[in-house]
Amino acid sequence: DAKYTLKKLENYKTKAELLEGVKDVDAMIIRSDIVDAAVLDAAAKLKIVVRAGAGYDNIDLKATAAKDVVAMNTPGQNANAVAELVFGMMLTSARNNYDGSSGFELAGKTMAFYGFGA
């Protein structure tokens, strides 16, 4: 029994609400929330912050290091979802955003794929 409780903080409207919400947490799992020095100061018990996604652009790594808070991410976690989105957007574009005009078919076309990230 881990004896941890999940505290889900969503749809906060102000930084003050975020700071109040993190004051007693030991760990954070984030997506696009910004973890800066103010958040780290408010979360005095914080030991680890994990970004559910690639990169650390929304985590202040110098501030986490100064507070001895581990920062991690999950590269590749959403690779399939991104690939599916690309195909969906490609079809939407080929069909002129489904505006009723004809657009074009992908059959017989040559496609180039460039991958960045995971």
C-alpha positions in Angstrom: 0.0 0.0 0.0 1.7 3.2 -1.2 -0.3 5.4 1.1 -0.4 8.2 -1.4 -3.5 10.2 -2.4 -4.1 11.5 -5.9 -4.9 15.2 -5.9 -6.2 16.2 -9.3 -5.7 19.9 -10.1 -7.4 21.0 -13.3 -8.9 24.1 -14.8 -7.3 26.5 -12.3 -7.8 30.1 -13.5 -5.0 31.9 -11.7 -1.4 31.3 -10.7 -2.6 31.8 -7.1 -4.9 28.8 -7.4 -2.1 26.7 -8.8 0.2 27.7 -6.0 -2.4 26.9 -3.4 -3.1 23.5 -5.0 0.5 22.4 -5.0 1.4 23.4 -1.4 1.2 19.8 0.1 2.2 17.7 -2.9 5.1 15.2 -3.0 5.0 14.7 -6.8 3.5 16.4 -9.8 2.6 15.0 -13.2 2.1 17.8 -15.7 1.5 18.4 -19.4 1.7 22.0 -20.3 1.6 23.6 -16.8 4.6 25.8 -16.0 6.7 24.7 -13.1 8.8 27.7 -12.2 10.5 28.9 -9.0 7.2 30.2 -7.6 5.6 26.8 -8.0 8.6 25.0 -6.5 8.6 27.4 -3.5 4.9 26.8 -3.0 5.4 23.0 -3.2 7.7 22.7 -0.3 7.5 18.9 -0.1 7.9 18.3 -3.8 10.4 15.6 -4.7 9.7 14.9 -8.4 7.9 16.6 -11.3 7.2 14.5 -14.4 6.1 16.0 -17.7 3.8 13.7 -19.6 5.4 14.5 -23.0 8.7 15.3 -24.5 10.9 18.2 -23.6 11.4 20.3 -20.5 10.4 23.7 -22.0 7.8 24.3 -19.2 10.0 23.2 -16.3 12.6 25.5 -14.8 15.4 23.0 -14.6 17.8 25.3 -12.8 15.1 25.9 -10.1 14.4 22.2 -9.8 18.1 21.5 -9.4 18.4 24.2 -6.8 15.6 22.6 -4.8 16.8 19.0 -5.3 13.6 18.2 -7.1 13.9 15.5 -9.8 12.6 16.6 -13.2 11.7 13.9 -15.8 9.8 13.6 -19.0 8.2 10.9 -21.1 9.5 11.2 -24.6 7.6 9.2 -27.2 4.6 8.8 -24.9 2.3 10.5 -27.5 4.1 9.5 -30.7 1.2 7.4 -32.0 -1.3 10.2 -31.3 0.8 12.7 -33.1 1.2 10.4 -36.1 -2.6 9.9 -36.2 -3.2 13.6 -36.0 -0.8 14.3 -38.9 -2.7 11.8 -41.1 -6.0 13.4 -40.1 -4.8 16.9 -40.8 -3.4 15.7 -44.2 -6.8 14.3 -45.2 -8.5 17.5 -43.9 -6.2 19.6 -46.0 -6.6 17.4 -49.1 -10.4 17.8 -48.8 -10.2 21.6 -48.4 -11.3 21.4 -44.8 -14.5 19.6 -45.9 -15.9 22.9 -47.2 -17.9 21.2 -50.1 -15.3 21.9 -52.8 -13.7 18.9 -54.4 -10.1 19.1 -53.0 -7.9 16.3 -54.2 -7.2 12.6 -53.6 -4.0 11.3 -52.1 -3.9 8.3 -54.5 -0.9 8.6 -56.8 0.7 11.4 -54.8 4.2 11.3 -53.4 4.5 12.2 -49.7 7.6 13.1 -47.7 7.7 12.7 -44.0 10.0 14.5 -41.7 10.1 13.5 -38.0 11.2 15.6 -35.1 11.0 14.5 -31.5 10.2 11.0 -30.3 
